[in-house]
Amino acid sequence: MEKSTGPTSLTKFKDCLRVPPTLRPQIKADQQYILRVHMRPARVQLHSELPPSEVWTYEGSLPGPIIEVSRGQRLQVEWINALPQAEPYPITAVTAPDGSQNEPGRSGRPSNSTVATLPPWTVVHLHGGRTIANSDGWTENGALSGQITTSDYTNDQQATLLWYHDHAMGITRFNVYTGLAGLYIIRDAEEAALHLPSGPYEIPLLLQDRNLDTTPDGALTGRLLHKVEDGTMEFFGPFTLINGTIWPYLPVEARQYRLRLLNGSNSRFYRLVLLDEQGKVALDKITQIGTDGGLLGRPVAVPQDGLILAPAERADLIVDFRAWRGQRLRLVNTAGAPLITVRQFNHQGCPILITGSLTLK
């Protein structure tokens, strides 16, 4: 038997949450701002108990850097495909037997040889942006290794959280899975006048599910595994990444925070419920102030059965941690996979988020 090269399971809430770096455009001329963003491979440790994973990134960051602009700020982005043509595709894809999708590894099936030889063909789409047609990241407008695509964004919309991601025809699910996704924040005067929590108290959270390949004896290798089943072609993975880390924790102060959530998973819905140390639902200190389109007309309470986020959906939340000083909280996903009805619960407690004073599970 081959010697194990890694763990067969991962310790939950061992690694601190990472926040991606922020890119702010530089002015070029005539109030035109510009950014140059490279797509490049990287080796990233998804968990401290794993070996580094081969991923594709924007500017070497998983997820990509946060692009922050002001409303009406005209931005031109040069998306530069610096992914090497000759290197193998960074994920393994497999169609496994029914009932095996939540298990790491290929479950005895051979990998998809077509996916293994895909070229680095990319298209970037600004999801949720009011964008002119030729900059919208149409799936056919691909760029191969060494090519550059230029996109113009007017950012003529209210303050909100968007995201940019790959959109290549027929392989979007695989390219996004490799790591090609990042957050895009638009600010405006209305938002600024509200004096919402900011700086270290405004935390972006990109939720994604993943699977990992294994050695013959079941040890996790760190290689990303896109595993679907014979009867369920949507992807649902057993590990949840938050900002590129599996099951991280986040120390928080006893004060208000602004959490900017995005479901960046391929297929999984989340229904998020906050639990206190006694396991009781503790959603009364969470207020939703925004959705995909920006700030709501007025704040609303989070439903007591949980906040539902579909793939690509965003939620802007204010969480007041003052009532939980010194406690560890868990954020639990109660949605089945696939989510059939809003009242269906899965109490297996797939861990998904952060700890310290705050532990999101």
N, C-alpha and C positions, 0 to 999 in steps of 0.2 A: 504494500500500500504506500502511495506517495506520502511523504511527510507533510504534515499540516504547515501552511505558511501564514496563517492568520487565525483570528478568533472565529468560533462558530456562532457567536451571538455578540451583541454590542451593549455596553453599559449605557443606560438612559441618563440623560441630563448630566453628562460628564464634561462636555465642552461648552465654552461660552459662546453665545450668539455673536456672529460677525455682522457688521454693517458695511455694505459696499462703499467704496470711495465715491465722492461726488465730483462730477465734471460740470464746470460752469463755462459757457462759451466765451470766447474772446472776440472783441469787435474787430471787424475787418475794414469796412468802409460803408458810408451811406446808411448807417444804422443796421448794417447786415452783420450778423454774428456767425461764427464758423466753428465747427468742431471736426476733428479727424479721428475716427474710431476704427481701430483695427480688430478684425476677427483673427484670433490666433490660438494655437493649442496651448494647454497648460497641464501641469500635474498638481492636483489639489487633494488634500487630505479631507475627506468628508466626515471622518470621525477619527479621534486620536488613537483608536484601537485598530484602524485600518491602514493598509499601505496606500500611497497616493493613487488617485484615479486619473486616468487619461480623460480630459474633457476638452471641449471647444469653448472659447470664451470671447467676450468683448474686452479688449485691453487687459487680458490676463486675469480678470476678476470673475469669480463665480458667486452670485450672479454678476452680470455686467455692472459697470459703474452707474450710479444714479445721475441722470442728466437733469439739471435743474435750470429752469428758465422763468422769465416773467411773462405775463399775459401781453400779447402783441409784439413780443421780441422775435424778430425775423431771424430764423436760424437756418443755416445751410450745413448739412452733415455729409462728410465724405466717408462712406462706409467702405473700408478697405479690406478685401479678402486676402489676408496673409496666412491662410491655412495651407500647409504644404500639400501639393498634389500627390506626392509619392507615398505618403504615410497611410497606414490602414485606418479605416473608419473607427472612431474611438469607442463605440459601443458594440455589444453583442446582442443580436436579436434572435428570439426563438419563439416558436409556437408549441406550447406544452400541453399535456393532458388536462382535461377539465378537473378543477379542484386543486390545482397545484400553483395557482398564480401568486398566492401569498407566501410561497416558499422560495427562499433564495436558491439560485442554481437553475440548471436547465431541465431538471427532472427527467433525465435520460434521453432527451431529444437533441438532434444535431442543430447547430446554429444556422441561421439564414445566410447562405453564401452570397446572395445578391446584396444584402445590406452591408456585408463585410467589405464589399468592393465599391461602395458608393463614392463618387467624387465629391470634393468639397465645393458644392454648388449652393450658393446662399442668396437669399433675398431678405431685406429687413423691412418689417411693417411696424408702424407706430400705432399700436392698438388703442383705439378710443380717440385718436387725434383727428381734428378737422383738417384734412390734408388734401392738397390738389392731386388730381388723378395720377400724374406722372411721378409723384413722390410717395404714392400710397403703398409701395411694396407689393405690387401685383405678383402673383405666384410664378408667372412665366418670365419675369424680368430678372433672371438670375445672373449672378456674377461668379465666374470661376476663379481659381487661385491666381492671384496677381492682378485681378481686375478691381476697379473702383466704381461704385455707384454713388451718385450725388442726389440727395433729397433736400427739398426746401420745405420748412415748416414755419407757418405764420404764427402758430400758437395763439390764434384768435379765439380763445374760449376761456371760461372761468377757471379759477384755481381748481386743480384736481390731480389725482394720481393716474397716470397712464402707464403703459409698458411697451417696450420695443422687443421684438422677437423675430426669429427666422420664420419665413413664410414660403419656402421653396415648394414648387409644385410636386405633389405626391410624396414628399419626404419631410413635411413640416414636423410631424410627430417625432421623427428621429432627430432632426437637427435641433429642435428645442430641447429634446431629451439630452443631447450632448452637453448642454449648458448655454445655448445661445438665447438668452433672455436677460432683460434688465429693466429697471424702473425709470420713469420719466415724470418729473414733478413740475407742474405749472403753478406759479404763485400770482396773486393779484392783490390790489389794495383792499378789497372787501375782506379777504382772508386775514391780511395783516392787521386790520382794525379790530379783529376779534381777540387778539393777543392769546392765541392758542399755545399750548406747550410746544416748545421749539428746541433746536439744537439737540443736546443729548436726551431730551425728553420727548422727542418726536422720533419714533422707531418704525422704519419700514420693515415689513415682514412678507417675504415671498415664500408661499407654501407650495411645495412640490413633492409628489411621491416618487420613489425610486425602488429598483430592485438591484441586487448585486450577484455576480457570478460566484461560483465556488470551486474549490479544488475537488478532486475525486473523493476525499474524505470529509467534505462538507465545510471546510474552512472558507471564510469570506475572503475573496481576492481583492476587493475594491473596484473591480471592473464593472462599469454600468451595464446592466442587463435589461433590455426591453423585452419583457416576457408577457405574452398573451396566451390565451387558451384556445383549444379547438372550437369551443362553443361561445367564447366571450372575447371578441377581437379588440375591445377597449382595454387600455392598460390600467391596471390598479396594482400599486406596489406596496410591499410591507414596511418600507422605511420612509419616513417623512423628513425631507430637508427643509430647513428654514434658513433662508439666506445662504444656502450651500452647505449647511452643517446638519448632520443627522441628530435629531432630538437634543438641541442645545438648551442651555439655561441662560437667564438674564437677571442679574441683580438689579433691583429697582429701589428707588427711594420712596418713602411714605408721602407721596404727592401725586398730582395728576400727570398722566402721560397721554400722548397722542400716538395711537397705534395705526399705521397705514397698512392694511392687509390686502394682499392680492393672491388669489388662487391661480397659480401658474401650472397646475397639473394638466396632463393630457385629457383625462376623463373623470377623475375623482371629484365628487361633491364633498364639501365639509359642512358639518353642522357643529358649531363650536359652542361648548358649554364650559363656563368657568366654575371650578370646584374649590372650596376652602379646605382646610386641613382635616375637617370632619367629613369630607366628601359631600357636603351640601352645596346645592347650586347657589352661586354668588354672582348673579348678573345685575343686581340692583345698582351697582356702582359703575356700570358701563353704559355709556350713552353713544348712540350712533349719530354722527353729524354730517356724514357724506356717503355717497355711493359712486358709481362709475362716472356720472356726469358732473361731480363736484359736490359742493356743500348743499345740504338740504335746506328747505325754507325754515325749518325749525328742528331742533334735536328730537330724537325719538328713542324710546327704550328698546333694548334688545329683547326679542321674544324669549320667554322663560324656557321654551324647549330648545333654544339655541339659535345662533346666527348661521344661516345657510349661505354658503358661497359656492356658486357654480364655477366651472373652469373659466378663467379670464375675468371673473367678477371681482370688484374691489369694495372695501368697506373702510370708512374713516371713523375711528372710535376714540372717545375720551374715556380713560379708565382712571378712577380715583382710588389709589392704593392706601390712603390714609387710615382707613378702617381696618387694614390688615397688617399693621406694622409688626414686623418680626415673623410673619407667617410665610409658609410656602404654598403657593396656589398652583393648581393644574388646569390647563385648558385642554379639554377632552373632545375628540371627534366622535360624535354619536351617530354619524351617518353610515348606513350600509353601503356596500360597493357591489353593484351599482345601487344608487339611491332610488328606491321605487316610490315611496311616499314620504311626505314630510313627517309622518308620525312613526316611521319605522326606526327603531333604535338598535344599535349594535354595542353592547356593553362590554365587548372585549377590550375596549380602551386603547385603540391604536395610538401610541404616544405621538404627539405632533409638535410640542413647542418648548417652553423656556423655564428657568428657576432662579433662586437666590431668595429675595423676598417673593419672587414670582417664579413658579415652575409651571410651564405650560406643557401639558401632556397630551 
